[in-house]
Structure formats: C-alpha cells, structure tokens
C-alpha cells in the first residue's frame, strides 16, 4: 500500500488506466470492423455460389450441391439482382423468421459500432438476419443474403477475447515501459532532489550537501539549479551570520573594556582640566570632545549588540511634553546656535512606548543639532505631528546642511549609515528597529542643503 500511495505507484496506476482507455478506444471500432468484414466475406461467398448456379446448364444443379453451396457460404438464401432483374438464386426449404435487416450500403460507422456491441451483448432470439450489400468485382448490382447470427456472434466474441488478451499484454508492456522511463527521467531526479533537501536541512552549513549543478535541460533542471543557488545563498548567509556573531561578541567585549578605560581617562582629564597651563586649556576641550564621542560610540555598540530590543509597552504618550524633555536634555536654547520649535498641541497623545520613543526623538534631534553646529550657522529643529485615520506621523525637521550622499545610500545600516564624520550609524539603525517593533516605520522624507526631514509613522490606537 505504501508503494501505491507514493508518486511512483500512482504514476503506474495512472499509466495503466490511460493505456487501457486507449485500447478500449481501439477495441470498439475494431470489433465493428470485424463484423462488417465477416458479413462482406459471406456476401462474397454467396456471390460465388450464385455464379456457380448461373453457370450450370439451365441454372439447375442437384439439391445436394445447393445445400453444399449454401453451407460453404454459411447463408440460408441468396437473392441476386443483375441487369435490373432481382432473382432468388439459392434457398433452403425452411427459412426462420428474419429478426433484423442490415443494408451495408447505408450504415454509418457509429451505427455499425452500436449494432456490433448490441449483437455481442444480446442473446440470440432464434431468427435470422437479412443483409443487403454490393457484390464484389461487379458480379451484380445488389446481393441479399439471409444467415444465422449465431456463428457470427461466436466469431465476434472469439475475436474480442483475442483482442482483449493482446490489449492486456500490450497495456502491461506499455505501462511498464512508460513507468520505468518516467521514473528514470522524472521520478528518480525528484527523489534525488528530495534526498538532497533532507540532507541539506540536517546540516546546512556543510557545503558538500549543496546540490551539484546539473547539465540537464528542461523544467526539472531549472528547478535543480534554482535549488542549488538557494542552498548556496543559505550556506553563505549562515557562514556570514556565524562570522558576524563572532565579530559582534568580540566587538561587544572590546567595547565594554574600552568604555571602562575611556571612563577612567575621562576622570583624569577632568582633573587636568583645572590646570592653568594655557596649552592644556587649549587642547583640553578637543580631548574631552573626543573622549565623549568614543564613550558614546562604545555605549551604542553595546546597545546594538544586545539580542533584541524589549517588546514595546504601548500607551498614550503626551507628545508635546516628551518633545520638551528632549529639547531640554540636549540643551537646545532658543537664543543659542541651535534652537527648537515644538508645533504640537499640548493635549495631543500618540500610542508608543515612552522610553523607546524618547530615545528615537533624542537620536534624531542630536543628529540634527550636530549637523547644524558643524556649519557654525544658526539653525532650527522643529517638531510637529500629523494625524490621519489610521496613523500618527511625528515629523522632525531641521534647517541643517542635509545628509551626505553616503549616509543616504546606507541609511539605517549599522556602521555604514553615519550622518556625521566619525559617526557609526548605530543610532539610526536602532531607531529604525524600535519603530518597526511598534508596527510603524521611520522614513527619510527629504534631505537637501536646505534641511532634512524625518517622519516617524506609528499606527493609531484602535
């Protein structure tokens, strides 16, 4: 049962069924043709018998010879029409009742097939059949014969059994040949692919289990090549993932130790900062700035190296109040080089995790403030919100110099999408992941020399 429930077994059964249907389609008309040929042969014999009688002097022959001619022709009587004259040539003394008449000159193929099958299936009623045809080779105009249908039915059944046995043998040979050919050409390669997929799934990091390239052509070959390419991509991705995991672990350890060293250095710098040495006073701000950036980079690297951000705890966040806290924490003074403007109604709320949204706004605002400060020209950061039917869009725009082309091309990619010189790009990468965890998206709307606009799109509360 297992064999027949599989692809090979079902294919074998289907092949046998199709071949048998084809044999049946051939068998039915062949039986009808056999019946027609049987009747035509009796007509030919009857014509010979009639010509024998006509050749005799005064068309008289002994009764025993008449019976012999009718027996050889396997007919009961013969009627021949020649030169427009219809004549009863031969006949037996007692003729049973005619049960069916056939005119071979007018019967179509469909009628012959139906009648042949009916003759084989129906019992003999004891009568005779009357057949009208054309004498072969111009032996007359019309010839009519009457014959017993029993021998014809027996001959048809015998012919049918012989054809059936032959059809069964041909069907089995054909089915077996088609089965083994399809199994060799289609099923065997499919089984090889299945075995390869199973083996590759068990150990995708083993390169020897990748399906080797095939030189065959056709749909199966295309599927094999596509599978091989996919396995190579998966194998390569797993290797890269393993390398990145090792690298990430190493970077996290280094960043942790480095941050501790930098923190110690910062304490020493704080002491040196009180020195009255003019050289120290001139160099110290740059050292402090460098240390702050290095410590911040280590912190961000460690944050990014965590397994994942915690799931956001969504609640109604007072957006105006949060934007105010961000502005104050970054020291954005309305009278300073970088100012801030909050265009958010005080009562407006958005659904978000307060801590995570605060980090995202702080990151975007810090990047904008650093970009403006780098130009040495006054600039402004603006916070606004747009409410739609199903979304809340927080817009953070600035009047800075715009993002570098390299940063735009690799935006939201860690270690590649830094927006400032020496930046790591981790802040935007983390912000992008945080907003995605909210079911929203962080988008760069535009960035030109006139300024940059970021949009935080969050789903509205249902």
ZANU-736358 format. One line per field, with one value per residue (C-alpha): residue number from 1; residue in one letter; chain; x, y, z. Coordinates in Angstrom, 2 decimals, decimal comma. Last residue first. Layout:
# ZANU-736358
resi	c(NUM | ...)
resn	c(A | ...)
chain	c(A | ...)
x	c(X | ...)
y	c(Y | ...)
z	c(Z | ...)
***
This chain:
# ZANU-736358
resi	c(462 | 461 | 460 | 459 | 458 | 457 | 456 | 455 | 454 | 453 | 452 | 451 | 450 | 449 | 448 | 447 | 446 | 445 | 444 | 443 | 442 | 441 | 440 | 439 | 438 | 437 | 436 | 435 | 434 | 433 | 432 | 431 | 430 | 429 | 428 | 427 | 426 | 425 | 424 | 423 | 422 | 421 | 420 | 419 | 418 | 417 | 416 | 415 | 414 | 413 | 412 | 411 | 410 | 409 | 408 | 407 | 406 | 405 | 404 | 403 | 402 | 401 | 400 | 399 | 398 | 397 | 396 | 395 | 394 | 393 | 392 | 391 | 390 | 389 | 388 | 387 | 386 | 385 | 384 | 383 | 382 | 381 | 380 | 379 | 378 | 377 | 376 | 375 | 374 | 373 | 372 | 371 | 370 | 369 | 368 | 367 | 366 | 365 | 364 | 363 | 362 | 361 | 360 | 359 | 358 | 357 | 356 | 355 | 354 | 353 | 352 | 351 | 350 | 349 | 348 | 347 | 346 | 345 | 344 | 343 | 342 | 341 | 340 | 339 | 338 | 337 | 336 | 335 | 334 | 333 | 332 | 331 | 330 | 329 | 328 | 327 | 326 | 325 | 324 | 323 | 322 | 321 | 320 | 319 | 318 | 317 | 316 | 315 | 314 | 313 | 312 | 311 | 310 | 309 | 308 | 307 | 306 | 305 | 304 | 303 | 302 | 301 | 300 | 299 | 298 | 297 | 296 | 295 | 294 | 293 | 292 | 291 | 290 | 289 | 288 | 287 | 286 | 285 | 284 | 283 | 282 | 281 | 280 | 279 | 278 | 277 | 276 | 275 | 274 | 273 | 272 | 271 | 270 | 269 | 268 | 267 | 266 | 265 | 264 | 263 | 262 | 261 | 260 | 259 | 258 | 257 | 256 | 255 | 254 | 253 | 252 | 251 | 250 | 249 | 248 | 247 | 246 | 245 | 244 | 243 | 242 | 241 | 240 | 239 | 238 | 237 | 236 | 235 | 234 | 233 | 232 | 231 | 230 | 229 | 228 | 227 | 226 | 225 | 224 | 223 | 222 | 221 | 220 | 219 | 218 | 217 | 216 | 215 | 214 | 213 | 212 | 211 | 210 | 209 | 208 | 207 | 206 | 205 | 204 | 203 | 202 | 201 | 200 | 199 | 198 | 197 | 196 | 195 | 194 | 193 | 192 | 191 | 190 | 189 | 188 | 187 | 186 | 185 | 184 | 183 | 182 | 181 | 180 | 179 | 178 | 177 | 176 | 175 | 174 | 173 | 172 | 171 | 170 | 169 | 168 | 167 | 166 | 165 | 164 | 163 | 162 | 161 | 160 | 159 | 158 | 157 | 156 | 155 | 154 | 153 | 152 | 151 | 150 | 149 | 148 | 147 | 146 | 145 | 144 | 143 | 142 | 141 | 140 | 139 | 138 | 137 | 136 | 135 | 134 | 133 | 132 | 131 | 130 | 129 | 128 | 127 | 126 | 125 | 124 | 123 | 122 | 121 | 120 | 119 | 118 | 117 | 116 | 115 | 114 | 113 | 112 | 111 | 110 | 109 | 108 | 107 | 106 | 105 | 104 | 103 | 102 | 101 | 100 | 99 | 98 | 97 | 96 | 95 | 94 | 93 | 92 | 91 | 90 | 89 | 88 | 87 | 86 | 85 | 84 | 83 | 82 | 81 | 80 | 79 | 78 | 77 | 76 | 75 | 74 | 73 | 72 | 71 | 70 | 69 | 68 | 67 | 66 | 65 | 64 | 63 | 62 | 61 | 60 | 59 | 58 | 57 | 56 | 55 | 54 | 53 | 52 | 51 | 50 | 49 | 48 | 47 | 46 | 45 | 44 | 43 | 42 | 41 | 40 | 39 | 38 | 37 | 36 | 35 | 34 | 33 | 32 | 31 | 30 | 29 | 28 | 27 | 26 | 25 | 24 | 23 | 22 | 21 | 20 | 19 | 18 | 17 | 16 | 15 | 14 | 13 | 12 | 11 | 10 | 9 | 8 | 7 | 6 | 5 | 4 | 3 | 2 | 1)
resn	c(X | X | X | X | X | X | X | X | X | X | X | X | X | X | X | X | X | X | X | X | X | X | X | X | X | X | X | X | X | X | X | X | X | X | X | X | X | X | X | X | X | X | X | X | X | X | X | X | X | X | X | X | X | X | X | X | X | X | X | X | X | X | X | X | X | X | X | X | X | X | X | X | X | X | X | X | X | X | X | X | X | X | X | X | X | X | X | X | X | X | X | X | X | X | X | X | X | X | X | X | X | X | X | X | X | X | X | X | X | X | X | X | X | X | X | X | X | X | X | X | X | X | X | X | X | X | X | X | X | X | X | X | X | X | X | X | X | X | X | X | X | X | X | X | X | X | X | X | X | X | X | X | X | X | X | X | X | X | X | X | X | X | X | X | X | X | X | X | X | X | X | X | X | X | X | X | X | X | X | X | X | X | X | X | X | X | X | X | X | X | X | X | X | X | X | X | X | X | X | X | X | X | X | X | X | X | X | X | X | X | X | X | X | X | X | X | X | X | X | X | X | X | X | X | X | X | X | X | X | X | X | X | X | X | X | X | X | X | X | X | X | X | X | X | X | X | X | X | X | X | X | X | X | X | X | X | X | X | X | X | X | X | X | X | X | X | X | X | X | X | X | X | X | X | X | X | X | X | X | X | X | X | X | X | X | X | X | X | X | X | X | X | X | X | X | X | X | X | X | X | X | X | X | X | X | X | X | X | X | X | X | X | X | X | X | X | X | X | X | X | X | X | X | X | X | X | X | X | X | X | X | X | X | X | X | X | X | X | X | X | X | X | X | X | X | X | X | X | X | X | X | X | X | X | X | X | X | X | X | X | X | X | X | X | X | X | X | X | X | X | X | X | X | X | X | X | X | X | X | X | X | X | X | X | X | X | X | X | X | X | X | X | X | X | X | X | X | X | X | X | X | X | X | X | X | X | X | X | X | X | X | X | X | X | X | X | X | X | X | X | X | X | X | X | X | X | X | X | X | X | X | X | X | X | X | X | X | X | X | X | X | X | X | X | X | X | X | X | X | X | X | X | X | X | X | X | X | X | X | X | X | X)
chain	c(A | A | A | A | A | A | A | A | A | A | A | A | A | A | A | A | A | A | A | A | A | A | A | A | A | A | A | A | A | A | A | A | A | A | A | A | A | A | A | A | A | A | A | A | A | A | A | A | A | A | A | A | A | A | A | A | A | A | A | A | A | A | A | A | A | A | A | A | A | A | A | A | A | A | A | A | A | A | A | A | A | A | A | A | A | A | A | A | A | A | A | A | A | A | A | A | A | A | A | A | A | A | A | A | A | A | A | A | A | A | A | A | A | A | A | A | A | A | A | A | A | A | A | A | A | A | A | A | A | A | A | A | A | A | A | A | A | A | A | A | A | A | A | A | A | A | A | A | A | A | A | A | A | A | A | A | A | A | A | A | A | A | A | A | A | A | A | A | A | A | A | A | A | A | A | A | A | A | A | A | A | A | A | A | A | A | A | A | A | A | A | A | A | A | A | A | A | A | A | A | A | A | A | A | A | A | A | A | A | A | A | A | A | A | A | A | A | A | A | A | A | A | A | A | A | A | A | A | A | A | A | A | A | A | A | A | A | A | A | A | A | A | A | A | A | A | A | A | A | A | A | A | A | A | A | A | A | A | A | A | A | A | A | A | A | A | A | A | A | A | A | A | A | A | A | A | A | A | A | A | A | A | A | A | A | A | A | A | A | A | A | A | A | A | A | A | A | A | A | A | A | A | A | A | A | A | A | A | A | A | A | A | A | A | A | A | A | A | A | A | A | A | A | A | A | A | A | A | A | A | A | A | A | A | A | A | A | A | A | A | A | A | A | A | A | A | A | A | A | A | A | A | A | A | A | A | A | A | A | A | A | A | A | A | A | A | A | A | A | A | A | A | A | A | A | A | A | A | A | A | A | A | A | A | A | A | A | A | A | A | A | A | A | A | A | A | A | A | A | A | A | A | A | A | A | A | A | A | A | A | A | A | A | A | A | A | A | A | A | A | A | A | A | A | A | A | A | A | A | A | A | A | A | A | A | A | A | A | A | A | A | A | A | A | A | A | A | A | A | A | A | A | A | A | A | A | A | A | A | A | A | A)
x	c(-7,87 | -4,93 | -3,18 | -0,30 | 3,00 | 4,85 | 8,03 | 8,96 | 12,45 | 13,01 | 16,42 | 17,47 | 18,03 | 21,11 | 18,77 | 17,34 | 13,78 | 11,23 | 13,67 | 11,37 | 11,00 | 8,27 | 5,40 | 4,40 | 5,90 | 8,76 | 9,47 | 9,84 | 12,48 | 14,33 | 14,64 | 15,79 | 18,49 | 19,78 | 19,57 | 21,69 | 24,10 | 25,21 | 28,77 | 29,64 | 33,22 | 32,04 | 28,34 | 25,30 | 26,64 | 24,94 | 27,63 | 28,37 | 24,76 | 22,52 | 19,57 | 20,67 | 23,28 | 22,67 | 21,55 | 24,71 | 26,95 | 25,14 | 25,85 | 22,76 | 21,43 | 23,11 | 20,87 | 17,46 | 15,84 | 12,75 | 11,31 | 7,84 | 5,70 | 3,10 | 0,10 | -1,67 | -5,10 | -7,42 | -4,62 | -2,94 | 0,08 | 2,61 | 5,26 | 8,75 | 11,04 | 14,83 | 16,35 | 19,64 | 22,25 | 25,50 | 28,72 | 28,16 | 29,13 | 26,59 | 23,76 | 24,82 | 25,33 | 21,87 | 20,22 | 21,96 | 21,01 | 17,38 | 17,09 | 18,70 | 16,64 | 13,43 | 14,29 | 15,34 | 12,14 | 10,09 | 11,77 | 11,15 | 7,55 | 6,47 | 4,01 | 0,41 | 0,36 | -1,05 | -2,00 | -3,02 | -0,15 | -0,73 | 2,48 | 4,41 | 7,54 | 10,33 | 13,98 | 17,09 | 20,66 | 23,18 | 21,72 | 18,89 | 16,14 | 18,48 | 18,74 | 20,39 | 20,03 | 18,09 | 15,89 | 14,90 | 14,18 | 12,06 | 10,05 | 9,47 | 8,18 | 5,77 | 4,39 | 3,99 | 1,96 | 2,29 | -0,74 | 0,50 | 2,29 | 4,78 | 7,36 | 8,87 | 12,40 | 15,07 | 16,95 | 19,99 | 22,06 | 24,87 | 23,16 | 23,28 | 26,93 | 27,81 | 25,85 | 27,74 | 31,11 | 30,28 | 29,19 | 32,47 | 34,44 | 32,38 | 32,82 | 36,54 | 36,93 | 35,01 | 37,06 | 40,28 | 39,15 | 38,12 | 41,51 | 43,80 | 43,57 | 43,39 | 46,24 | 48,37 | 47,44 | 48,53 | 46,14 | 45,24 | 41,63 | 41,13 | 43,81 | 41,46 | 38,58 | 41,06 | 41,91 | 38,23 | 37,79 | 40,71 | 38,98 | 35,81 | 37,84 | 39,31 | 35,85 | 34,45 | 37,30 | 36,55 | 32,89 | 33,67 | 36,19 | 33,72 | 30,93 | 33,26 | 34,26 | 30,66 | 29,71 | 32,58 | 31,66 | 28,02 | 29,06 | 31,20 | 28,38 | 25,89 | 28,27 | 28,60 | 24,84 | 24,29 | 26,76 | 25,06 | 21,63 | 22,80 | 24,43 | 21,25 | 19,20 | 21,52 | 21,31 | 17,52 | 17,33 | 19,68 | 17,57 | 14,34 | 15,83 | 16,95 | 13,45 | 11,91 | 14,07 | 17,75 | 20,26 | 23,78 | 23,20 | 24,99 | 25,68 | 23,01 | 24,70 | 25,44 | 29,23 | 28,99 | 28,04 | 26,49 | 23,01 | 23,27 | 20,01 | 18,24 | 20,91 | 20,33 | 16,57 | 16,95 | 19,38 | 17,05 | 14,19 | 16,34 | 17,40 | 13,76 | 12,83 | 15,68 | 14,38 | 10,77 | 11,33 | 13,62 | 14,15 | 10,69 | 9,21 | 11,08 | 10,26 | 6,57 | 6,37 | 7,93 | 5,81 | 2,64 | 3,48 | 4,27 | 1,18 | -1,06 | 0,33 | -0,34 | -3,80 | -4,55 | -3,50 | -5,79 | -8,62 | -8,05 | -8,18 | -11,27 | -12,97 | -12,18 | -13,70 | -16,74 | -17,09 | -16,72 | -19,37 | -21,68 | -21,20 | -21,79 | -25,08 | -26,36 | -27,89 | -27,87 | -30,01 | -28,29 | -29,05 | -26,96 | -27,30 | -25,94 | -24,18 | -20,81 | -19,09 | -15,92 | -17,65 | -21,42 | -22,98 | -24,78 | -28,03 | -28,09 | -31,11 | -30,69 | -32,07 | -34,32 | -33,65 | -33,65 | -29,85 | -29,00 | -27,91 | -24,37 | -22,38 | -25,10 | -25,52 | -21,81 | -21,92 | -25,08 | -23,53 | -20,30 | -22,12 | -24,42 | -21,43 | -19,59 | -22,58 | -24,89 | -26,13 | -24,51 | -24,26 | -28,05 | -28,97 | -32,19 | -33,08 | -35,25 | -36,00 | -38,22 | -36,66 | -36,30 | -37,37 | -36,64 | -33,24 | -32,50 | -30,48 | -30,81 | -33,85 | -33,81 | -33,96 | -33,70 | -32,27 | -29,37 | -28,39 | -30,02 | -29,04 | -31,00 | -29,24 | -30,69 | -29,74 | -26,12 | -22,86 | -21,31 | -19,93 | -23,27 | -25,26 | -23,02 | -23,29 | -27,06 | -27,27 | -24,97 | -27,24 | -30,23 | -28,61 | -27,96 | -30,20 | -29,29 | -30,38 | -26,93 | -24,83 | -23,03 | -25,86 | -25,53 | -21,79 | -22,34 | -24,76 | -22,29 | -19,51 | -21,83 | -22,77 | -19,09 | -18,52 | -21,60 | -20,37 | -17,00 | -18,78 | -20,67 | -17,46 | -15,72 | -18,56 | -18,39 | -14,58 | -14,97 | -17,39 | -14,96 | -12,12 | -14,28 | -14,66 | -11,10 | -9,24 | -10,99 | -10,76 | -7,01 | -6,68 | -8,67 | -6,44 | -3,31 | -4,68 | -5,64 | -2,26 | -0,38 | -2,50 | -1,84 | 1,92 | 2,01 | 0,09 | 2,65 | 5,64 | 4,22 | 3,54 | 0,29 | 0,76 | 4,13 | 2,91 | 0,00)
y	c(51,12 | 53,27 | 54,81 | 53,07 | 54,98 | 56,82 | 58,58 | 61,06 | 62,57 | 65,90 | 67,34 | 70,89 | 73,49 | 71,70 | 68,82 | 65,85 | 64,66 | 62,33 | 59,96 | 57,36 | 55,52 | 52,88 | 51,59 | 48,29 | 49,40 | 46,93 | 48,79 | 51,99 | 50,38 | 48,79 | 52,13 | 53,87 | 51,23 | 51,68 | 55,47 | 55,42 | 52,81 | 54,92 | 54,86 | 58,56 | 59,68 | 62,41 | 62,83 | 61,01 | 57,51 | 54,97 | 52,31 | 51,04 | 49,91 | 50,31 | 52,70 | 54,88 | 53,32 | 55,36 | 58,39 | 58,32 | 58,14 | 61,09 | 63,23 | 64,34 | 67,89 | 71,20 | 71,95 | 73,61 | 70,84 | 68,63 | 66,05 | 64,93 | 62,60 | 60,81 | 59,22 | 56,63 | 55,07 | 57,94 | 60,50 | 62,72 | 64,84 | 65,84 | 68,54 | 69,03 | 71,65 | 71,91 | 75,30 | 76,63 | 79,29 | 78,96 | 77,30 | 74,57 | 71,78 | 73,09 | 72,44 | 68,83 | 68,22 | 69,60 | 67,43 | 64,28 | 65,10 | 65,68 | 62,36 | 60,46 | 62,20 | 61,53 | 57,83 | 57,52 | 59,24 | 56,85 | 53,89 | 55,18 | 56,24 | 53,03 | 54,30 | 55,34 | 59,11 | 61,93 | 65,55 | 67,67 | 70,15 | 70,63 | 70,01 | 72,69 | 72,49 | 74,79 | 74,26 | 76,41 | 75,62 | 78,47 | 79,67 | 82,06 | 79,43 | 77,13 | 73,45 | 71,90 | 68,34 | 67,31 | 70,42 | 69,73 | 66,07 | 66,98 | 69,45 | 66,82 | 64,47 | 67,08 | 67,85 | 64,12 | 63,16 | 59,38 | 57,06 | 53,53 | 50,78 | 48,67 | 47,98 | 44,49 | 44,57 | 45,37 | 42,36 | 40,19 | 43,12 | 44,17 | 47,43 | 48,63 | 47,61 | 49,47 | 52,48 | 52,58 | 52,19 | 55,01 | 57,26 | 56,61 | 57,47 | 60,61 | 61,82 | 61,09 | 63,06 | 66,01 | 65,98 | 65,88 | 68,73 | 70,81 | 70,06 | 71,24 | 74,99 | 74,85 | 72,37 | 74,71 | 77,66 | 75,79 | 76,81 | 73,18 | 72,51 | 70,42 | 68,01 | 66,70 | 66,22 | 64,59 | 62,01 | 61,19 | 60,96 | 58,53 | 56,23 | 56,42 | 55,70 | 52,57 | 51,35 | 52,11 | 50,16 | 47,12 | 47,12 | 47,99 | 45,15 | 42,65 | 43,90 | 43,90 | 40,29 | 39,16 | 41,05 | 39,57 | 36,05 | 36,68 | 38,38 | 35,37 | 32,97 | 35,09 | 35,29 | 31,50 | 31,10 | 33,55 | 31,70 | 28,37 | 29,91 | 31,54 | 28,30 | 26,40 | 28,91 | 28,58 | 24,78 | 24,95 | 27,27 | 24,96 | 21,94 | 23,71 | 24,77 | 21,17 | 19,93 | 22,44 | 21,43 | 20,82 | 18,54 | 19,71 | 19,81 | 21,85 | 19,95 | 20,12 | 21,51 | 18,74 | 19,10 | 22,69 | 21,50 | 24,53 | 23,42 | 20,32 | 18,40 | 20,60 | 19,81 | 16,07 | 16,46 | 18,79 | 16,35 | 13,40 | 15,36 | 16,39 | 12,79 | 11,69 | 14,28 | 13,08 | 9,50 | 10,49 | 12,41 | 10,68 | 7,27 | 7,03 | 8,35 | 5,70 | 2,94 | 3,81 | 4,29 | 0,86 | -0,83 | 0,80 | -0,18 | -3,79 | -4,01 | -2,40 | -4,52 | -7,71 | -6,51 | -5,47 | -8,88 | -10,58 | -8,20 | -8,60 | -12,40 | -12,16 | -9,84 | -12,10 | -15,08 | -12,99 | -11,81 | -15,35 | -16,63 | -13,78 | -14,52 | -18,23 | -17,42 | -14,80 | -17,42 | -16,01 | -14,35 | -12,87 | -10,07 | -9,10 | -5,91 | -4,81 | -7,92 | -9,64 | -6,31 | -7,13 | -7,61 | -7,91 | -4,87 | -5,36 | -6,30 | -8,41 | -10,20 | -11,65 | -14,97 | -15,76 | -17,87 | -14,97 | -14,90 | -13,17 | -9,50 | -8,46 | -9,32 | -8,18 | -4,94 | -4,21 | -4,72 | -2,62 | 0,34 | 0,14 | -0,23 | 2,70 | 4,89 | 3,94 | 4,63 | 2,04 | 2,83 | 0,31 | -2,33 | -2,57 | -4,53 | -6,37 | -7,90 | -10,71 | -12,56 | -15,60 | -18,98 | -20,27 | -23,85 | -25,23 | -23,70 | -21,00 | -20,24 | -17,79 | -15,73 | -13,23 | -9,45 | -8,29 | -4,83 | -6,21 | -8,37 | -8,54 | -11,52 | -13,07 | -15,74 | -17,97 | -19,52 | -18,42 | -20,00 | -19,59 | -23,13 | -24,33 | -22,57 | -24,13 | -27,58 | -27,32 | -26,38 | -29,30 | -31,71 | -30,33 | -31,14 | -28,25 | -26,36 | -22,99 | -24,08 | -25,59 | -24,54 | -21,19 | -19,45 | -21,87 | -21,33 | -17,55 | -17,76 | -19,70 | -17,26 | -14,36 | -16,04 | -16,43 | -12,71 | -11,81 | -14,03 | -12,24 | -8,91 | -10,03 | -11,02 | -7,83 | -5,78 | -7,72 | -7,33 | -3,57 | -3,32 | -5,26 | -2,91 | 0,14 | -0,96 | -2,22 | 0,98 | 3,22 | 0,34 | 0,15 | 3,90 | 3,56 | 0,66 | 2,76 | 5,62 | 3,31 | 1,52 | 4,86 | 6,21 | 3,11 | 3,33 | 7,05 | 6,44 | 3,84 | 6,05 | 9,14 | 7,30 | 5,79 | 2,79 | 1,94 | 2,32 | 0,00)
z	c(17,51 | 18,53 | 15,57 | 13,82 | 14,07 | 11,27 | 12,41 | 9,69 | 9,16 | 7,40 | 6,50 | 5,65 | 2,95 | 1,59 | 0,84 | 2,71 | 2,23 | 3,78 | 5,48 | 6,94 | 10,26 | 10,11 | 12,19 | 13,79 | 17,11 | 16,57 | 13,30 | 15,33 | 17,55 | 14,63 | 12,81 | 15,97 | 16,48 | 12,93 | 13,27 | 16,42 | 15,13 | 12,18 | 13,48 | 13,35 | 12,72 | 10,35 | 10,75 | 9,35 | 9,95 | 7,70 | 7,40 | 10,93 | 11,32 | 8,24 | 8,82 | 5,86 | 3,60 | 0,43 | 2,41 | 4,58 | 1,52 | -0,05 | 3,00 | 4,91 | 4,76 | 5,63 | 8,63 | 8,70 | 10,70 | 10,58 | 12,99 | 11,89 | 14,04 | 11,92 | 13,67 | 11,54 | 10,93 | 10,11 | 9,86 | 12,47 | 11,54 | 14,22 | 14,54 | 15,99 | 14,50 | 14,79 | 13,98 | 12,70 | 13,36 | 11,39 | 12,53 | 9,92 | 12,35 | 14,86 | 12,38 | 11,79 | 15,49 | 16,31 | 13,64 | 14,83 | 18,44 | 17,44 | 15,57 | 18,45 | 21,12 | 19,21 | 18,92 | 22,56 | 23,75 | 21,58 | 23,30 | 26,81 | 26,20 | 24,36 | 21,80 | 21,08 | 20,38 | 22,51 | 21,78 | 24,78 | 24,43 | 20,73 | 18,76 | 16,91 | 19,09 | 17,94 | 18,77 | 18,59 | 17,59 | 17,77 | 21,06 | 21,98 | 21,86 | 23,72 | 22,78 | 25,80 | 24,58 | 27,70 | 27,44 | 23,82 | 24,57 | 27,61 | 25,52 | 22,85 | 25,56 | 26,92 | 23,48 | 22,70 | 25,74 | 25,30 | 25,32 | 25,97 | 24,10 | 26,02 | 23,34 | 23,22 | 24,58 | 21,99 | 20,73 | 21,35 | 22,54 | 20,23 | 19,34 | 22,93 | 23,27 | 20,10 | 21,27 | 24,56 | 22,86 | 20,44 | 23,32 | 25,13 | 21,98 | 21,34 | 24,91 | 24,79 | 21,57 | 22,97 | 26,18 | 24,21 | 21,99 | 25,00 | 26,69 | 23,92 | 24,52 | 28,31 | 28,36 | 26,27 | 28,50 | 31,67 | 34,45 | 35,18 | 36,17 | 33,01 | 34,25 | 36,90 | 34,44 | 32,07 | 34,74 | 35,20 | 31,44 | 31,22 | 33,67 | 31,60 | 28,49 | 30,05 | 31,14 | 27,68 | 26,11 | 28,22 | 27,20 | 23,60 | 23,36 | 24,76 | 22,48 | 19,48 | 20,16 | 20,52 | 17,40 | 15,44 | 16,49 | 15,60 | 12,36 | 11,40 | 12,20 | 10,27 | 7,32 | 7,33 | 7,63 | 4,78 | 2,55 | 3,22 | 2,63 | -0,61 | -1,77 | -0,93 | -2,92 | -5,93 | -5,78 | -5,52 | -8,55 | -10,48 | -9,57 | -10,51 | -13,86 | -14,47 | -13,69 | -16,11 | -19,04 | -19,69 | -18,00 | -17,18 | -13,46 | -10,80 | -7,53 | -4,81 | -1,68 | 0,82 | 0,45 | 1,73 | 5,23 | 6,99 | 6,01 | 8,23 | 8,62 | 6,10 | 3,49 | 3,91 | 3,53 | 0,54 | -1,10 | -0,53 | -2,07 | -5,05 | -5,61 | -5,34 | -7,96 | -10,21 | -9,85 | -10,51 | -13,74 | -16,27 | -14,69 | -13,16 | -16,39 | -18,40 | -15,90 | -15,93 | -19,69 | -20,28 | -17,61 | -18,93 | -22,50 | -21,55 | -19,35 | -21,94 | -24,79 | -22,82 | -21,83 | -25,40 | -26,74 | -24,27 | -25,18 | -28,92 | -28,58 | -26,40 | -28,89 | -31,83 | -30,01 | -29,13 | -32,74 | -34,09 | -31,68 | -32,64 | -36,35 | -35,82 | -34,00 | -36,48 | -38,89 | -42,40 | -45,05 | -48,07 | -50,46 | -53,45 | -55,43 | -58,80 | -59,99 | -60,05 | -60,45 | -58,54 | -55,17 | -54,99 | -53,27 | -50,00 | -48,27 | -45,11 | -43,62 | -40,14 | -38,94 | -36,02 | -32,93 | -30,45 | -29,93 | -26,67 | -26,69 | -25,67 | -28,79 | -31,21 | -29,21 | -29,43 | -33,20 | -33,52 | -31,73 | -33,74 | -37,08 | -36,29 | -35,47 | -38,65 | -40,91 | -42,46 | -45,99 | -48,33 | -45,63 | -45,50 | -42,42 | -41,54 | -38,17 | -36,81 | -40,07 | -39,33 | -39,97 | -43,56 | -44,36 | -47,85 | -48,21 | -50,67 | -53,76 | -56,63 | -55,75 | -58,62 | -58,93 | -62,55 | -63,23 | -65,22 | -62,25 | -58,80 | -56,68 | -53,80 | -51,75 | -49,02 | -45,69 | -45,55 | -44,36 | -47,85 | -47,63 | -46,29 | -49,05 | -51,70 | -50,05 | -49,80 | -53,46 | -54,34 | -52,51 | -54,37 | -57,68 | -60,07 | -62,48 | -63,89 | -67,40 | -67,76 | -64,74 | -64,85 | -63,01 | -60,11 | -59,83 | -60,07 | -57,16 | -55,01 | -55,81 | -54,91 | -51,63 | -50,76 | -51,40 | -49,35 | -46,54 | -46,64 | -46,56 | -43,45 | -41,62 | -42,78 | -41,32 | -38,06 | -37,85 | -38,43 | -35,52 | -33,33 | -34,41 | -33,66 | -30,00 | -29,46 | -30,42 | -27,88 | -25,44 | -26,02 | -25,40 | -22,19 | -21,18 | -21,82 | -19,70 | -16,84 | -16,87 | -16,85 | -13,99 | -11,92 | -12,57 | -11,76 | -8,56 | -7,55 | -8,40 | -6,65 | -3,43 | -2,15 | -4,45 | -2,91 | 0,68 | 0,00)
***
